[in-house]
Amino acid sequence: MTLLGIYLYRKSINKAEVSRKTKLSPSRLSELTLNEKSRLRVTELCLIAEAVDVPPCELLTFICDEANRNEPR
């Protein structure tokens, strides 16, 4: 699961609803939430943040903080 997937899971956010609101295909959203090699575009991050009613910086901060926490030192 990706950090975006973890964020949506922890917030109990329905991915089908996010897909509908953002117009991102369900397969693209699944890729972004499940495939570690997928790359989240800034435009997608903004669409997802708007769909879940949070500022884009909150979503980005979560992803960056978790990535830094999991990075080997």
DAQUI-V657902 format. One record per pair of residues at least 4 apart in sequence whose C-alpha atoms are under 6 Angstrom apart, sorted by the first residue. I is the first residue (numbers start at 1). J is the second residue. D is the distance in whole Angstrom. If there is no record, write none. Layout:
[[I;J;D] [I;J;D]]
This chain:
[[1;5;6] [1;33;6] [1;34;4] [2;33;5] [2;34;5] [2;36;5] [3;63;6] [4;33;6] [5;33;4] [6;10;6] [8;13;5] [18;22;6] [18;51;6] [19;23;6] [19;24;5] [19;26;6] [21;51;6] [22;47;6] [30;34;6] [31;35;5] [32;38;6] [46;56;5] [49;53;6] [49;54;5] [49;56;5] [57;61;6] [61;65;6]]
